Amino acid sequence: MKRLRYFVALWASKSAYILLRLLKRNATMFPGRVALKICPDYLAQTKKSPNVICVTGTNGKTTTTNMVADILSESGYKVVSNRYGSNINTGVATALTHSVNVFGKPKTEILALEVDERFSRLILPFIKPDYLIVTNLFRDSIKRNAHPEYIFSILDTYVPKNTKLILNADCLQSSQLLKDNEKVFFSIDRLPTDVTECVNLINDFSTCPVCDEKLKFNYLRYHHIGNAFCPSCGFKSFEAKYHLTNIDYEKQEITVSFDGKSDTYPMVNRTLYNIYNELAAISLMNEFGVDIKKVKDYLMKISVTETRYKEGIVGKTSVIRTMAKGQNSVSCSRTLDFVGGEPGEKSVFIMIDDLFERKDSSEFIGWIYDADFEFLNTPEMKQVILAGPRCYDYKLRLLIAGLPEEKIFCEEDEFKAVKLIDKDVSKFYLLHDTSTYDLACEVEEMVIAELKAFNEKGGEQK
């Protein structure tokens, strides 16, 4: 009876997927929801592919998973992955449905799955991954994940003991996971921009986990990302196997050293957090045994998915659309740091509001006081346009950050806000939320049209 229920769930899930695709609907979650409704232990009962790879963490899951899945596919493996961030149990169940035939037998060599860190307790014990990348652990949405120690406790409890971990040695929180599991660490060596004291509003790992003494840093990159030691008890950051030893922004290359040798790889994206994502993928590929040349060849062809980052040029202006997760103060701070640190005069258009909560609820806006909007307070910042229903909340935050009021423009209607842009800048940044991608694309098209019209008229700013 148990197996009969499983097969009914499998066939219903496959049928639901086919029907949704015929209707031209998104089919990333619903087929899995059907399967779990009929067979609650669907994840456990489904026979897995010979190799199961999972990626979790606060930030960078989707980018890293897509990179891993694509490299493996390009290397000749048959891979099923839950792309586009369908990373909770229903999305994973949908991916499992795709990975087996109608008789429940695996038809792929590798499952590459993104796993939401909070939902990992409902997924990992049943998936039993061979490899698990944990990108990092940060403070996230107060309503969802609260403090990183809460998420740490979930992962530390529910990750299977036989899973090999690929961990970021520079993340003091996630690197402490699962003392008894086999682990491999990656890190970025000291950079010229590193400091020894935290400049961010948030640092969730500032004291020694052994003796509670204040940690000292050999170098600190952002928040608690860096290399630390305890002056009292000898606690220190883990030694990494994979070291990123050089970042060449001019040649768009990174150098990774391991086992006494160095290799140069194409840089997929120049933002530091995406360089960490790429390093995680490279580390896994080496552990998995993928030919380094194939890894390099594929990295030469790809870029971060356009739902996360897109860059183009209109006349003399670079137009960059990038995601800044709302209610995630650390992820947002990383984007603000990147934008504020880029050279040249710039204009920033911020539309970071949760689309679903805009319709049905109200966003907890307090998270913006943990995000480092101070990074936008630079002489090169010509204007910041705040669009959406909470634009005045963001204006108050920018005023607290010290940005001059004459540089701040507010408009609740995102499309009307496009008329406010300063077109005579070298760089224009459009910052959007995870759920406002489609809206951001529409705004981006209007911005490009405005810039083209401006250039056709000879570039005279009104």
N, C-alpha and C positions, 0 to 999 in steps of 0.2 A: 504493500500500500504506500510506503514511504517513497519508493522509487517511482511508482505510478504518479504520485502527486508531483514529483520533480519533473517528469516528462511532460505532464500537462502544463506545468509552469513554463518549461522551456519552449514548447510549441506555441503557447499563448504569447510569450514574449517575442518570439520570432514573427508571429502573425501581426502583433501590434506594431512592430518595427516596419514591416512591409506596408501596412495600411497607412501609417503616418507618412512614409516617404512618398507613397502615391498621392497623398493629400498635400505634398510639399511642406510638411511640418517638421519641426525639430524633433528628432527621435533619440535624444541622448539620455533621457531620464525615464520616460513613461514605460518603455518596454521592461526596464528593470523593476519599476514599481509594480507592474503586473506580475512579474515573476515572484517577487518577494511576498506579494499579497496571497498568492496561491500556495507558495512553498516558502515559509519563513526561513528555512535553513538552506536556501538556494545557493548562497555563496559557498557553504561548506560542501554541498553535494555535487556541485559542478566540478568535473574533472579539469584540472589545470593543465596549461601548457608546460612543456618540460622546464622552461625557465620563467620565473616570475620576478619582475623588477618593479618596485614601488618608489614613489617620490612623495615626501611630505615636508612640512615645515610651514612657518608663518608666511614667508614671502618667497616667490620664485618657483613655486611648484609647477605651474602651467608651462612656463618657459622651459624649465629644465626637463620636464616629462616629454614635451614635444620634441626637444632637441635629441633626447635619448632615443625616442621611438623612431625619429626620422633617420638618425645615423645608423641604427640597427637595420632599418628597412633598406637603406641605400647599400648596406654591407651584404645584402642578400638574404637576410632573415625574414621569415613571415611573422609579422608583428600585429597584434591588436592592442589598441590604446584607447583610453577614454579622453579624447581630445576636448578642447573648448571648456575645460574646467568643470566637467560633470564628475565631481570627485567625491560625492557622498555615496552611501551604500547603494542607492538606486542606480546611479551612473556606473558604478563598478559592476553591478549586476547586468546592466545592458552590455557592457564590454565583455563579460563572461559569456553572454548569449551569443555574441559574434564569434567568440573564440572556439566554439564547438559546433559540430554538425547536428543534424536533426536526431541523431542517435546518441548525442551527448559525448561524442569523442572529440578530443582536441584536434583542431585543424591548423593550428599555428604553432610556431616554435617558441615564441616569446609573448608574454603578457607584460606590457609596460603601462603601469597604472599610476595616475595621480590620486593621492589619498588625502582628503581633508583631515587635518591633524586632530580635530575634535571628534570626528566620526571614525577615527582609526580603531577604536575599541570594537566597532561593529563590523570591521573589515579585515584588519590584519590577522587576527587569530584564525580566521577561516581561509584567507588567501594564502597565508604562510609564505611570504616572499623569500626568495633566495638572496636578493639584495634590496636594501632600503637606503635611499639617499634622504638625509634630513638636511635641508638647505640651511635652516637657522630656526631659532625660536625667539620671538619678540613679543612685546605687549601688542595685543590686537584689539579689535572691537570689544568694548567693555560689556556690551550686551551678549556677545557670542563667546569669546574666549577668555576674557578677563586677563588675569596675570599669567605670564609665561610659565610659571611654576605649576599652574593648574594643568596646562597642556603637557608639560614635561612629565607629570605624574601619570597621565593617561598613556603616553608613549612608553614610559618606563615599565608600565604594568602589562600592556597588551601586545607589544612587539614580541613575536616568537623568539625563543632563545637560540634557535638555529639560524636566524637571519643574520647575514653579514651586513654591517652598517658602513656606509660611506658618509663621513661626518666632516663638518667644517671646524677645523681646529681653532679658527679665529673666533668662532661663536662660543663664548664661555658657557652659555646655557645648554645648547644642544650637544656639545662635545662631551658632556658628563653623562649622557644616556647609557643605560644598560652596561654596567661594569663587566659582566661576564660574557657578553657577546663578542664575536670576532669583529674587529673594527679596523678601518683604514681612514686616515685623515688627510685632508687637503687644506692648503692655506696660501695666502698671498704674503710674500716677504715684505719687509718694511718699505714703505713708499715715501717719497719726499714730502708729501702732503700730510703724513701721519703726525699725531701729537701724542702727548703723554697724560693729558688731563681731558676729560670729556667736555665737549663744547655743546652737546645736545641737552635738551630739556629732560630727556629720559635716558637713564642708565640703570637697567634692571639687574645688573650683576656687578656690583661695586665692592662687595665684601667677600672674603674667603669662605667657601662652603664648608671648610673643615674647622676653622677656629674663629670665624667672624671678624678677623682683622681686616682693615681696609686694604684692598688690593692695590698694587702698584703696576704700572703698565710699561713694558719695554717700548711698545707703540700702541696707539689707539686710533682706530679708523673712524668709527662712528658708533654712538650708543655703547654697547658692550662688545663690539667687534674689534678684536685686537689680540695682543700677546701680553698676558698678565702673569704676575707671580705674587706670592704672599711673603712679606718680609719676616713673618713670625714662624710659620710651620713648614714652609718649603713647597706648598701647593703651587703649581704652575700650569700653563697651557700645555696641551699635548703636542708632541713632536709630530709633524706631518710627514707623510710619505711623498705626497705630491706637492711641490712648491712652485708657485708662480713667481718667477724670479725677476721678470721684466715686462713692463707694458710699454710698447712703442706706439703711441697715438698717431705719429706721423705715418708710419708704415702699416698701421692697423694690424699689429701682430702682438701676440703674447708668447712668452717663453716659459715652458713648464719643465721642471727637473724632477726626476725620480730614478732611483736605483743607479745613481752615479752617471746618468746621461741627461742631456737636455734636448728638447724638441721645440720648434717654433710652430705656432698654430695661428691661423687667421683669427682676428678679433671680430666676433659676431656683432658686438655693440659696444660703444665706448663708455657706457655708464658702468660704474664700479660694481653695482649689485648684479648686473647682467654678466659681467666678467666672472663673478663668483659662480653664477649659474653655469656658465660655460666650463669653468674649471671642475665643477662637480660632475658634469657630463663626461669630460675627458678622463677624469679619475675612474669613473665607472667603466668606461670603454676599455681602459687598460686592465682593470681587474677582470673584466669579462673576456678579454683576449681578442678584441677587435683589432684588425690591422690598423696601425697608426696612420698609414698613408690614406686609407679609406676615410678615417676620421677627418684628416686634414682636407681631403678633397671635398668632403661634404660641407665642412664648416666654411669653405671658400664660397659656397653657393648660397648659404642661407642668411637670414636675418631674423631678428626677433619678430614674432607674429604681429601683424598690423593692428590687432586688437589691443596690443600693449604699447607699440611704438611705431611711428611712421614719420619719415622725414622726406621733404621735397624742397624744391627751390622755385620761387616765382620772382622773376627779375633779379634783384639783388638781395631778396629776403628769403632766408631759410624758414620754412614752415614745419614745425615739429609738433606732432600730436602725440601725447604720451599719457599713460594712465597714472593717476595718483589715487590710490585706494582711499575712499572716504571711510571715516570711523577707524582707520588704521593709522595711528599717528606716526609710527616708525616708517611705514612704507611711503606715506605722504612726505615725510621729512626727507627721505632719500631722493624723491623727485624734486623737491624744493631746493635741496643742496645742489643737485645736478644743474638745474636751471639757473640758480643764482651764481654758480661758479663758471658758467660758460662765458667766454669772452665776447665782447661786442655789445652795442646798444640793443636792447631787447624790449619786447612787449609781451606780457603774459595774460592769457585769458583763462580764468578759473571757473569751471562749472562742475564742482565736486559736490553733488547732491545725489543721494540714493533715489533712483527713479521709482522703485517699488514703494518705499516709505513715503515718497512724495504723494503717492496716490492714496495709500491706506493708513498711514500712521504718521509719526513725527520723529525725525532723526534726533538722536542725542548729540547735540552740537558741542558739548563740553570737550570732546576729543581734540578740537582744534587748538586748545590751549596747551596740549602736549606736543603738538606738531611745531616744527621749527620754521615758522613763517619769517623769522628774522633773516633767513638766507636770501630773501628777496629784497632786503634793504641794502641795495648797493648803488653806487653812482651810475652804473650802466643801465639800471632799470628805469626806462622812460615812463612806463605806465603799467598798472595792473588793473585789468577789467574783471569785475566780479559779476557773474551772471547766475540767475536762478533764484529760487524762492528764499534762499538764506544768504543772499549777497550782503546784507547789512551786518549779519553776524561775522562774516569774513572781513568786512571793512573794519569793524571794531578790533578784530584780532590783528590786522595789519597796522592799525594805528598804535596798538600796544607794542608791536614789533618795531615801531619807530619809523615806518614808512611815511613820508610827507603826504598829507591829505590831498594835495593837488595832483598827485600821481595815481590816485585811486578813483575808479569810475564804477558805479553800480547800475545795474539794469536787471530787473527780475525776468524779463523775456530774453532768452538766449539769442534769438534771431535779431531782435532789435539791438542787442549789445554789440553785434558785429559792426554796426555803424560808428561805434565809438573808437575803433582801433586806430592806433597811430601807424600809418602805412610806411613811414619813412624810417624803418628800423632794419638792422641786418638780420635779426632773428625774431620770429614770432612763435610763442609756445602756447599750445592749447592743452590744458590739463583737465582730464575728465575722470569720472568714476567708473567702477566696473560695470554698473548697470546702465550707464548712459552712453555706451559706445555708439549706437546707431544715431542718437541725437548729436553726439560730437562729430560724427562724419558729415552730417548735414551742415553743421556750423562750419566745419572745415571747408566744405565746398563753397560756402558763402564768403569766407575769408579769402580764399584763393581768387574768387571772382572779383572781390573788392580790390585786391592787390593787382590783378591783371588790368583792371580798368584804370587804376592809379598810374600804372606804368605806361599805358597807352596814351594817357593825357600828358605825359611828359614828367610825371613824378612830382607834381606840385601838391603838397599837403595843404588841405583847406584849413 
